[in-house]
Amino acid sequence: MSDLHKAFAKSKLAKLPPEAPLLSESSSMNHPAESSHDEDSSSVSSAGTVIPSPSRQLFARASQGSSDSSSLSWSDFFAQELFLTRETDTLRIIHHVYLTPPTDSGPLFVMHHGAGSSGLSFATCAEEIRKILPKAGILSLDARDHGRTSVQRADGGAAELDLSLETLNQDLVYVVRKTQAEMGWEELPDLVLVGHSLGGAVITDVAKKGELGNKLLAYAVLDVVEGSAMDALQSMEKYLSTRPSRFPSLTSGIEWHTRSRTIRNRTSARVSVPSLLYQEESPSDPSKPWVWRTNLSATKPFWEDWFIGLSRKFLEARGGKLLLLAGTDRLDKELMIGQMQGKYQLQVLPEAGHFVQEDMPAKTAQILVDFYKRNDRSALVLPPKVADMQASAAMQKGAGAGASFSALHGGDGTRHLQKP
């Protein structure tokens, strides 16, 4: 190109408007920007923080590479929260739950999170379920010693940690029944139990023991199977030793979860992570006052109890069954055989990490709603009862005899004889 052509081209290009920046859908997921401010409390009403409603394209903002790491309020995703007090001879337990009640005879999805997590692990998924099925209700609990659920001895002292499967089973059943009483429901709505990781073991145990009666339509287990769970326990302590034990702020805690891809959806991290941390009043390291609310290392004595026998119980419990995994490599032999025999529904989301309901809330919600619809009793057309069929046949026979009589007799009962 001659110098004259180059000069002409430069003069034309200089007059063009600047090119619009391209949006990277994965930029916020793989390379989150560092926040320019820290938060010193879990409040979402701090100055300069604007919290959009989920109805205002909350998820669209996250997909467009937003680097905002401020926390979001639970009230953007649930209608109310409940504190359900339970007192025994030795303990006083205050169960904390997030609730959006069902309407128009809609189902109630009962969510149980995994170890170290909280009820807000299902916040974004719950909102997506409601978009697809507005009449559905969501009950998402904080397990004991997680989130805002607290346990104390009756005398006010610290209670011994008890996260056995049997205890968590009883807690879940109590929360469901107590919520029914608090809300004044004459009977329970149709129930779909959904459990992630440890929560999957809990809801399967409840389903197997039939403690919620015939109101339990179906249950869904998210990314946990017995074989791979038992294998993972061998490396759990190593994992816990590598993650940060303290954070300088909530913002940094959220950023660690997204940078490490522990949670791959920034919106979900913004609502769920704040419930995992609390600020110490007298921190050992004043520069990092935020610490984990649940000490996962202390739960080690219960790890095997959670998962032993899970596959067998999952296959044997009554009700519709869904297993939603992040990869088929997680299937153990017993579940592979059950899948080939058509004993349960299997869905795989290979794009997601372990927290499938947080990483891909919309897809997870669609799978759960479709799963409910396949097991919805009200949509079933049942065959008539034998007694009803016999009564109907008798009525038809009588109607046929009456018609023959009318043909043979006049309308006034007079018999008419036809000439041969």
C-alpha positions in Angstrom: 0.0 0.0 0.0 1.4 3.4 -1.0 2.0 6.2 1.5 -0.9 8.1 -0.1 -3.3 5.2 0.5 -2.2 4.8 4.1 -2.7 8.4 4.8 -6.2 8.3 3.3 -7.2 5.2 5.3 -6.0 6.8 8.6 -8.0 9.9 7.9 -11.1 7.8 7.3 -10.6 5.6 10.3 -10.1 8.6 12.6 -13.6 9.7 11.9 -15.3 6.4 12.8 -16.9 6.1 16.2 -15.1 4.0 18.8 -15.8 0.3 18.8 -18.3 -1.0 21.4 -16.6 -3.2 24.0 -17.3 -6.9 23.8 -18.9 -8.6 26.9 -17.2 -11.7 28.1 -19.7 -14.2 29.6 -16.9 -15.9 31.5 -14.9 -13.0 32.7 -16.6 -12.7 36.0 -16.4 -16.5 36.5 -12.7 -17.0 35.7 -11.1 -13.6 36.5 -13.3 -11.7 38.9 -12.2 -8.1 39.4 -10.9 -7.0 42.7 -13.5 -5.1 44.7 -12.6 -1.5 45.5 -14.3 -1.5 48.9 -14.8 -3.8 51.8 -17.9 -4.6 53.8 -17.7 -4.7 57.5 -21.1 -6.3 58.2 -23.6 -8.7 56.6 -26.1 -5.8 56.0 -27.0 -5.1 52.5 -28.3 -1.6 53.2 -24.9 0.0 53.4 -24.4 3.3 51.6 -23.7 3.1 47.9 -24.9 -0.6 47.6 -27.8 -1.1 45.2 -29.4 -4.5 45.4 -31.6 -5.3 42.4 -34.6 -7.5 42.7 -34.4 -10.9 40.9 -37.3 -9.7 38.8 -35.1 -7.0 37.4 -32.9 -9.4 35.4 -30.6 -10.2 38.4 -29.2 -13.2 36.6 -28.6 -11.3 33.4 -26.4 -8.9 35.2 -24.2 -11.7 36.5 -23.9 -13.3 33.1 -22.6 -10.0 31.6 -19.4 -10.1 33.6 -20.3 -8.0 36.6 -17.5 -7.8 39.1 -19.8 -6.7 42.0 -19.0 -8.7 45.1 -21.4 -7.0 47.5 -23.7 -9.2 49.4 -27.4 -9.7 48.5 -30.3 -10.0 51.0 -32.2 -13.3 51.5 -35.4 -11.2 51.1 -34.7 -10.9 47.4 -35.3 -14.6 47.0 -37.7 -15.7 49.8 -40.9 -14.2 51.1 -40.1 -14.7 54.8 -37.9 -16.3 57.4 -39.0 -18.3 60.5 -37.4 -19.1 63.8 -38.8 -22.3 65.1 -38.0 -23.0 68.8 -37.8 -26.6 70.0 -37.0 -27.5 73.6 -36.1 -30.9 74.9 -35.1 -32.0 78.4 -31.5 -31.1 77.7 -31.4 -28.7 74.7 -33.0 -25.5 73.3 -32.8 -25.5 69.5 -33.9 -22.5 67.4 -34.3 -23.7 63.8 -34.0 -21.0 61.2 -35.7 -21.4 57.8 -36.4 -19.4 54.7 -39.9 -19.8 53.3 -42.0 -18.8 50.3 -45.4 -20.5 50.9 -47.1 -22.3 48.1 -50.4 -21.1 46.5 -53.3 -22.7 44.8 -52.5 -26.2 46.0 -49.0 -25.9 44.7 -46.2 -28.2 45.9 -43.6 -27.4 48.6 -40.0 -28.0 47.7 -38.1 -28.7 50.9 -34.4 -28.0 50.5 -31.6 -29.3 52.7 -28.0 -28.0 52.1 -24.7 -29.7 52.4 -22.1 -29.7 55.1 -20.7 -26.2 55.9 -23.3 -24.5 53.7 -26.7 -22.9 54.6 -30.3 -22.6 53.4 -29.3 -19.7 51.1 -27.4 -22.3 49.0 -30.8 -22.7 47.3 -31.7 -19.0 47.0 -31.1 -18.5 43.3 -32.5 -21.9 42.4 -35.6 -21.2 44.5 -36.2 -17.9 42.6 -35.9 -19.7 39.3 -38.4 -22.4 40.4 -40.9 -19.7 41.2 -40.4 -18.2 37.8 -41.3 -21.5 36.1 -44.0 -22.7 38.6 -45.4 -19.6 40.4 -47.7 -21.7 42.6 -44.7 -23.6 44.1 -43.5 -23.0 47.6 -39.9 -23.3 48.9 -38.8 -24.2 52.4 -35.0 -24.0 52.8 -33.6 -24.7 56.2 -30.4 -24.0 58.0 -29.2 -27.3 59.6 -28.1 -27.2 63.2 -24.8 -25.5 63.8 -25.1 -24.0 60.3 -26.4 -20.6 59.2 -28.6 -19.0 61.8 -29.8 -22.2 63.5 -28.5 -22.4 67.0 -28.3 -25.1 69.6 -27.7 -24.6 73.4 -28.0 -26.7 76.5 -31.1 -26.1 78.5 -29.0 -24.4 81.1 -27.6 -21.9 78.5 -24.2 -23.6 78.1 -22.6 -24.7 74.9 -24.1 -27.9 73.5 -22.0 -30.9 72.3 -21.9 -31.1 68.5 -24.4 -33.6 67.2 -24.6 -33.9 63.4 -25.5 -37.6 63.2 -27.7 -38.7 60.4 -30.5 -39.6 62.8 -30.4 -36.2 64.5 -30.5 -34.4 61.1 -33.4 -36.6 60.0 -35.4 -35.7 63.1 -34.6 -32.0 62.6 -35.9 -32.0 59.1 -39.1 -33.7 60.0 -39.6 -31.4 62.9 -39.0 -28.3 60.7 -41.6 -29.4 58.1 -44.2 -30.2 60.8 -43.6 -27.1 62.8 -43.8 -24.9 59.7 -47.1 -26.5 58.9 -48.3 -25.5 62.4 -46.9 -22.0 62.3 -48.5 -21.3 58.9 -51.8 -22.8 59.9 -52.0 -25.3 57.1 -54.7 -27.9 57.8 -52.6 -30.5 56.0 -49.2 -30.5 54.4 -48.8 -29.6 50.7 -47.4 -32.2 48.4 -43.7 -32.4 49.2 -40.6 -32.7 47.0 -37.5 -33.2 49.1 -34.3 -31.8 47.6 -30.9 -32.4 49.2 -27.4 -31.4 48.1 -24.4 -33.4 49.3 -24.9 -34.1 53.0 -28.5 -32.9 52.5 -29.0 -35.6 49.9 -28.2 -38.2 52.6 -30.6 -36.6 55.0 -33.6 -36.4 52.7 -33.0 -39.9 51.4 -33.0 -41.2 55.0 -36.3 -39.3 55.7 -37.8 -40.8 52.5 -36.7 -44.3 53.3 -38.2 -44.2 56.8 -41.5 -42.7 55.5 -41.7 -40.2 58.2 -43.6 -37.6 56.1 -46.3 -40.1 55.1 -48.0 -40.1 51.7 -47.5 -36.3 51.3 -44.0 -37.1 50.0 -44.3 -37.2 46.2 -40.6 -37.5 45.3 -37.1 -36.7 46.3 -34.1 -35.4 44.5 -30.4 -35.9 45.4 -27.9 -33.4 44.1 -24.3 -34.4 43.4 -23.7 -37.1 46.0 -23.5 -40.8 45.7 -22.2 -43.3 48.3 -19.1 -44.5 46.5 -17.6 -41.2 45.5 -18.6 -39.6 48.8 -16.7 -42.2 50.8 -13.7 -41.8 48.5 -13.7 -38.0 48.8 -13.6 -38.3 52.6 -10.0 -39.5 52.4 -9.0 -36.1 50.9 -11.4 -33.9 52.9 -8.9 -32.9 55.6 -6.3 -32.0 53.0 -8.9 -29.7 51.3 -9.9 -28.1 54.5 -6.2 -27.3 55.3 -5.7 -25.5 52.0 -8.7 -23.2 52.1 -8.5 -19.8 54.0 -9.4 -19.9 57.6 -10.1 -16.1 57.9 -11.1 -13.2 55.6 -10.7 -9.5 56.0 -14.3 -8.8 54.8 -17.4 -10.4 53.4 -16.4 -9.1 50.0 -13.1 -11.0 50.1 -15.0 -14.2 51.2 -17.3 -13.9 48.2 -14.4 -13.3 45.9 -12.5 -16.3 47.2 -15.5 -18.5 46.4 -15.7 -17.2 42.8 -12.0 -17.1 42.1 -11.5 -20.7 43.4 -14.6 -21.7 41.4 -16.1 -23.2 44.5 -19.2 -21.4 43.4 -19.2 -20.5 39.7 -22.2 -18.1 39.7 -21.4 -14.7 41.2 -25.0 -13.9 42.0 -25.4 -17.1 44.0 -22.1 -16.4 45.8 -23.3 -12.9 46.8 -26.4 -14.3 48.5 -25.1 -17.6 50.0 -21.5 -16.8 51.1 -22.4 -14.1 53.8 -24.4 -16.8 55.7 -21.3 -18.9 55.9 -19.1 -16.4 57.8 -19.4 -14.3 60.9 -17.3 -11.4 62.3 -15.5 -12.2 65.6 -15.9 -9.6 68.3 -12.3 -10.0 69.5 -10.5 -11.6 66.5 -7.1 -13.2 67.0 -6.1 -11.5 63.7 -7.8 -8.0 63.6 -6.9 -7.7 59.9 -9.1 -10.8 59.2 -12.0 -10.8 61.6 -14.4 -12.9 59.4 -14.3 -16.7 60.1 -16.3 -19.7 59.1 -19.5 -20.2 60.9 -19.3 -24.0 60.8 -16.1 -25.8 61.8 -16.1 -28.6 59.2 -13.1 -30.3 60.7 -15.1 -30.8 63.9 -17.7 -32.8 61.9 -15.3 -35.5 60.9 -16.7 -38.1 63.4 -20.0 -38.0 61.4 -18.7 -38.2 57.9 -19.0 -42.0 57.4 -22.4 -42.1 59.2 -23.8 -39.7 56.6 -23.0 -41.7 53.5 -22.8 -45.4 54.4 -25.8 -47.2 52.8 -26.9 -44.1 50.8 -27.2 -45.9 47.4 -29.3 -48.7 48.8 -31.7 -46.4 50.6 -32.0 -44.1 47.6 -33.1 -47.0 45.4 -35.4 -48.6 48.0 -37.3 -45.6 49.4 -40.8 -45.0 48.1 -41.5 -42.1 45.8 -40.1 -40.6 42.6 -36.3 -40.5 42.5 -34.0 -38.0 40.8 -30.2 -38.0 40.9 -28.7 -34.8 39.5 -24.9 -35.0 39.1 -22.1 -32.8 37.8 -20.5 -35.8 36.1 -21.3 -39.5 35.4 -18.0 -40.5 36.9 -19.7 -40.0 40.3 -22.0 -43.1 39.8 -21.1 -46.1 41.8 -21.9 -49.7 40.8 -25.2 -50.0 42.7 -26.5 -46.8 41.1 -25.3 -47.8 37.6 -27.3 -51.0 37.9 -30.3 -49.2 39.2 -30.1 -46.7 36.3 -30.0 -49.5 33.8 -33.1 -51.0 35.4 -34.9 -47.7 35.2 -35.3 -47.3 39.0 -34.7 -43.6 39.0 -34.2 -40.5 36.8 -30.6 -39.4 36.1 -29.7 -35.9 35.0 -26.1 -34.7 34.4 -24.9 -31.0 34.2 -21.2 -31.4 33.3 -20.9 -27.6 33.1 -21.5 -27.3 36.8 -19.2 -27.9 39.8 -20.2 -29.6 43.0 -22.7 -26.8 43.9 -24.9 -27.5 40.9 -27.9 -25.6 42.3 -25.7 -22.5 42.7 -23.7 -22.8 39.6 -26.6 -23.4 37.2 -29.8 -22.3 39.1 -32.0 -22.0 36.1 -31.2 -25.4 34.6 -31.4 -27.0 38.0 -34.8 -25.4 38.6 -36.2 -26.6 35.3 -35.1 -30.1 36.0 -36.7 -30.0 39.5 -40.0 -28.6 38.1 -40.2 -31.2 35.3 -39.4 -33.9 37.9 -42.3 -32.6 40.1 -44.7 -32.6 37.1 -43.9 -36.2 36.3 -44.8 -37.2 39.8 -47.7 -34.9 40.4 -50.7 -37.0 41.5 -53.2 -34.4 40.6 -52.2 -34.7 36.9 -52.8 -38.4 36.9 -55.9 -39.8 35.3 -56.7 -42.9 37.4 -58.9 -45.8 36.1 -62.4 -46.0 37.6 -63.0 -48.2 40.6 -64.5 -51.7 39.9 -67.6 -50.9 41.9 -68.2 -47.7 39.8 -67.7 -49.7 36.6 -70.3 -52.3 37.7 -72.8 -49.6 38.6 -72.3 -47.8 35.3 -72.8 -51.1 33.4 -76.0 -51.8 35.3 -77.3 -48.3 34.5 -76.5 -48.7 30.8 -78.2 -52.1 30.8 -81.3 -50.6 32.4 -81.3 -47.8 29.9 -81.1 -50.3 27.1 -84.0 -52.3 28.4 -86.1 -49.1 28.8 -85.4 -48.2 25.2 -86.6 -51.6 24.0 -89.8 -51.2 26.1 -90.5 -47.8 24.6 -90.0 -49.2 21.1 -92.5 -52.0 21.8 -95.0 -49.8 23.6 -96.3 -46.4 22.9 -95.2 -43.5 24.9 -98.3 -44.1 27.1 -97.4 -47.7 27.7 -99.8 -49.1 25.1 -98.4 -52.1 23.3 -98.3 -51.8 19.5 -98.4 -55.0 17.4 -97.0 -54.9 13.9 -98.8 -56.9 11.2 -96.7 -59.7 9.8 
